[in-house]
Amino acid sequence: MKYIAIYYAVINIYLFLLMGIDKRRAILKKYRIKETTLFLYSALGGGLGGLFGMKLFRHKINKLKFYVIYLFFTALHIAFICLLAYKFSS
C-alpha cells in the first residue's frame, strides 16, 4: 500500500503542476497543454490534484467538463483504493 500512496501523491502533484503551467502559458499566450493530456493524468489517478489546481490557479473553472471528469476519476480511484484496502486487510 505504501507504493500505491506514493504513486497517487506523485500523479496528483504532477497534474496540479500541469494546471499551474497551463495557466501561466495561457496568460503569456504561449503553447498550451492539450486538454486530453490533462484528462489522461486525471484518468491515471490525478483528479484530486487537478481539482486543487483548478481552484488555486483559477484555471478552467468555467468549464463544467473539467469538474465532471476530475470528480469522476477521483471517485473511481477512491473506490479502487477502498477495494484494495478491503482485499488486503484480511
VOPAGU-2260 file (C-alpha; in pm, 1 decimal, decimal comma):
REM VOPAGU-2260
SITE   aa  ch    i         X         Y         Z
SITE  MET   A    0       0,0       0,0       0,0
SITE  LYS   A    1     295,6     232,3      58,0
SITE  TYR   A    2     387,4     230,2    -310,6
SITE  ILE   A    3      28,5     297,0    -410,6
SITE  ALA   A    4      20,0     601,3    -181,4
SITE  ILE   A    5     345,3     728,4    -332,6
SITE  TYR   A    6     207,2     675,8    -684,8
SITE  TYR   A    7    -110,0     874,5    -609,5
SITE  ALA   A    8      86,1    1153,0    -441,0
SITE  VAL   A    9     318,1    1187,9    -741,3
SITE  ILE   A   10      44,4    1175,5   -1007,8
SITE  ASN   A   11    -170,2    1430,5    -819,9
SITE  ILE   A   12     120,4    1669,1    -767,3
SITE  TYR   A   13     208,2    1633,2   -1135,5
SITE  LEU   A   14    -143,5    1720,2   -1257,6
SITE  PHE   A   15    -157,2    2006,8   -1006,3
SITE  LEU   A   16     166,4    2144,2   -1152,4
SITE  LEU   A   17      41,4    2094,1   -1508,6
SITE  MET   A   18    -262,8    2305,9   -1426,9
SITE  GLY   A   19     -35,2    2582,2   -1299,1
SITE  ILE   A   20     190,9    2559,5   -1602,8
SITE  ASP   A   21    -106,0    2568,7   -1839,8
SITE  LYS   A   22    -249,8    2872,3   -1661,0
SITE  ARG   A   23      83,9    3051,6   -1689,3
SITE  ARG   A   24     105,4    2966,9   -2059,5
SITE  ALA   A   25    -249,3    3094,0   -2110,2
SITE  ILE   A   26    -161,1    3427,2   -1951,1
SITE  LEU   A   27     152,0    3457,7   -2166,2
SITE  LYS   A   28     -37,0    3347,9   -2480,8
SITE  LYS   A   29     206,3    3059,3   -2535,7
SITE  TYR   A   30     162,3    2699,1   -2649,3
SITE  ARG   A   31     -86,5    2527,4   -2418,4
SITE  ILE   A   32    -111,6    2180,8   -2270,2
SITE  LYS   A   33    -376,0    1975,3   -2450,8
SITE  GLU   A   34    -698,4    1904,6   -2264,3
SITE  THR   A   35    -659,1    1537,1   -2349,5
SITE  THR   A   36    -325,2    1534,3   -2166,7
SITE  LEU   A   37    -486,0    1685,2   -1857,7
SITE  PHE   A   38    -768,5    1431,7   -1875,9
SITE  LEU   A   39    -521,1    1145,8   -1920,7
SITE  TYR   A   40    -341,0    1231,7   -1596,6
SITE  SER   A   41    -677,5    1256,2   -1426,5
SITE  ALA   A   42    -765,9     908,3   -1552,4
SITE  LEU   A   43    -432,4     781,7   -1420,2
SITE  GLY   A   44    -529,3     899,0   -1071,6
SITE  GLY   A   45    -452,4    1269,7   -1057,4
SITE  GLY   A   46    -808,1    1403,5   -1046,7
SITE  LEU   A   47    -776,2    1548,3    -698,5
SITE  GLY   A   48    -459,9    1735,4    -794,9
SITE  GLY   A   49    -644,4    1868,6   -1098,8
SITE  LEU   A   50    -930,9    1994,9    -884,2
SITE  PHE   A   51    -692,7    2167,2    -643,2
SITE  GLY   A   52    -508,0    2316,7    -940,3
SITE  MET   A   53    -832,3    2449,7   -1083,1
SITE  LYS   A   54    -917,6    2619,6    -756,0
SITE  LEU   A   55    -574,2    2756,0    -667,4
SITE  PHE   A   56    -477,9    2879,5   -1014,1
SITE  ARG   A   57    -837,1    2975,0   -1107,4
SITE  HIS   A   58    -785,2    2782,2   -1427,8
SITE  LYS   A   59   -1059,8    2614,0   -1632,0
SITE  ILE   A   60   -1307,9    2696,4   -1354,3
SITE  ASN   A   61   -1583,9    2783,6   -1600,8
SITE  LYS   A   62   -1557,3    2453,2   -1783,8
SITE  LEU   A   63   -1802,4    2202,8   -1635,1
SITE  LYS   A   64   -1636,0    1925,9   -1836,0
SITE  PHE   A   65   -1323,5    1954,7   -1619,2
SITE  TYR   A   66   -1517,4    1935,3   -1292,8
SITE  VAL   A   67   -1712,2    1631,9   -1410,7
SITE  ILE   A   68   -1412,3    1440,5   -1543,5
SITE  TYR   A   69   -1185,7    1521,7   -1247,8
SITE  LEU   A   70   -1457,9    1431,6    -995,2
SITE  PHE   A   71   -1544,9    1111,8   -1181,3
SITE  PHE   A   72   -1189,1     985,0   -1188,3
SITE  THR   A   73   -1129,1    1092,1    -828,3
SITE  ALA   A   74   -1432,6     889,7    -716,7
SITE  LEU   A   75   -1325,0     594,8    -931,2
SITE  HIS   A   76    -977,0     589,2    -781,1
SITE  ILE   A   77   -1107,0     629,3    -426,8
SITE  ALA   A   78   -1329,2     326,2    -487,4
SITE  PHE   A   79   -1027,2     138,1    -625,2
SITE  ILE   A   80    -819,1     223,9    -316,9
SITE  CYS   A   81   -1101,7     115,4     -87,4
SITE  LEU   A   82   -1129,5    -212,9    -276,5
SITE  LEU   A   83    -755,6    -271,3    -244,2
SITE  ALA   A   84    -761,4    -186,3     125,1
SITE  TYR   A   85   -1050,5    -426,9     181,3
SITE  LYS   A   86    -885,0    -702,7     -23,4
SITE  PHE   A   87    -551,4    -678,9     156,1
SITE  SER   A   88    -685,9    -616,8     507,1
SITE  SER   A   89    -791,8    -976,0     559,0
